[in-house]
Amino acid sequence: MAQDIIIALDAMGGDFGPSVVVPSANQILAEVPNLHVIFVGDEASIKQHLSKLNRGMDRHRYTIQHASQK
């Protein structure tokens, strides 16, 4: 059995922040069944981008760690 992999992602980072990070994480979660993602950043913004996903993201495969600083 494959060991679980947990990664933390700076959801607010890069030039486009969660508009790119969230869909990209959703894509890799679909490809790697033992992966769990921790989104770090503004919780409201992350949730807003999660709600835009066509097929949604399995709530058991990610967590959000709110961080107010950018």
Secondary structure, DSSP 8 states (H G I E B T S, - for coil): ----EEEEEETT-TTTTHHHHHHHHHHHHHH-TTEEEEEEE-HHHHHHHHHT-SS---GGGEEEEE----
